[in-house]
Amino acid sequence: MAPPIHYARSGDVNIAYQVVGEGPHDLLMIPGWVSHLGLDWSEPRWVRWFEQVTSFARVVRFDKRGTGMSDRTPGVPTPDERMEDARAVLDTAGLERAHVIGWSEGGPLGVMLAVTHPERVQSLVLHGTQATFRRRDDYPFGDEETEGDLEDLERHWGSEELAHSFVPDGDSATIGRLAAYQQAGASPSAAVALARANSEIDVRRLLGSIRVPTLVLNREHDPVAPGPTGRYLAERIPGARFVELKGSAHAPWLGSVEPFCAEVAYFITGVRPAEREPGAVRAILHCDIVGSTSRAAELGDERWTDLLADYGHRADLAVAAHAGRVVDRTGDGLMAAFEGPVAAIRAARRLQQETRELELCVRAGVHMGEVLQENGHLRGIAVHVAARVMAEARGGEVLVSDTVRDIVAGSTLTFADRGTYKLKGIEGERRLFAVM
């Protein structure tokens, strides 16, 4: 369940914000162009990214005025007003001082906050942003937007064509969700007004006045803020560190998120997370729907297809919420990989709970072992063992191998011994346990 939405009062405007996580470091997120606190939780890739961030920080995030769940105000808010909205959120959330991260249009607002209220900013992270988004005689980057460009933006707002320009390497499902997200986050006229205002922002003269530790991250081929724009920022901010990440996705939660999260975690905590190896030990979860054939016959093709789509979306969220990754789908079955078995078990239980209201009965099997990744697919005996463990599970049951039970000993999970089984295609017998 998504955390509750709160409101901070900034002048006469209500600013929607959320507080998420219990990490030891406070982190204020200033979003880019358009955001929506409620819809973020429906995007699996965002959930997976956000889960990594909240592993080391308590995050306060908000929708800027005129967007998302904050008040839709007449006219175009000034950068000063939006910067003060960030300060109002800090005050209402009870944060005296916080690390601040701003991406895209939120980057210049983060710069303004750090310069205007340095006592409130512990450090600054800038991602996928520029000092100014408009090309100028003394600034070789940015766009040269015309009124015709803004008319096209208004005409195509909420389209998949526009969404694709923000994530060139995204799949069709991600692009479709981003298009719907942008449409919900702001109206076409509001998006154009914000784009016009963003083109006027210029914080170049403030960069030398930043006196807090600063990390600048840009993806090499980001269509909005490619690598050189980040280098420009870092060279002009005293003591700033610049890291150019691979890829082309603009939003921090799209593309390869592990390098981004690792750099931010190291900057804030001083501890660099261990890198994942291509061949490593993973917890493998297999799930499928019990009685799917009869249910499909009962509902008919069209209703069954709609139900499967809903089930698939809930599965994505359940896996992402526990930092897992769906690696394969076959009909009503799926396979996901996790760093550890506790996360896999909790994802399975969440999926079972979520699908009860769909009147679906899901069984699950979990095993842990060494796997190899080839072209996005997982290979290895552990994958087959997990599938065979699931095949022995009853409807609504999460069954695990003895390997998993031994690894999680000492956790809060409890198990019931289901006895020994000869799993098809697997040598020897395996003792299986049901999660209680």
Secondary structure, DSSP 8 states (H G I E B T S, - for coil): -----EEEEETTEEEEEEEE---SEEEEEE--S---TTGGGG-HHHHHHHHHHTTTEEEEEE--TTSTTS---SS---HHHHHHHHHHHHHHHT-SSEEEEEETTHHHHHHHHHHH-GGGEEEEEEES--SBSB-BTTB--SB---HHHHHHHHHHTT-HHHHHHH-TT--HHHHHHHHHHHHHHS-HHHHHHHHHHHHH-B-GGGGGG--S-EEEEEETT-SSS-HHHHHHHHHHSTT-EEEEESS--SSTTSS-HHHHHHHHHHHHHS-------SEEEEEEEEEEETTHHHHHHHH-HHHHHHHHHHHHHHHHHHHHHTT-EEEEEETTEEEEEESSHHHHHHHHHHHHHHHHTTT--EEEEEEEEEEEEETTEEESHHHHHHHHHHHT--TT-EEEEHHHHHHTTTSS--EEEEEEE--TTSSS-EEEEEE-
